[in-house]
Amino acid sequence: MSACKDCYWAKRSDIGNPLKRHCIAKRKDLEETEAMKSLMAGKLVNTSDPACEMFKPKGKGVDKRDMDA
């Protein structure tokens, strides 16, 4: 499964399945598609959310062990 991009990784989540990774979306300056309209800056987003694919990789500071395989 692909990882959510350009986000702050949540070390733990109190929403739903704690084994699933979530990220906090960092920006919303891309084209306003239907997926982007549902994504707000600072919102916790499941890594399986299609909108996550619209974000650029965060780069440094992302622990690959925290990403879904």
Beta strands, then each sheet from edge to edge (+ up, - down):
strand 1: 7-9
strand 2: 22-25
strand 3: 44-46
sheet 1: 1+ 2- 3+
end
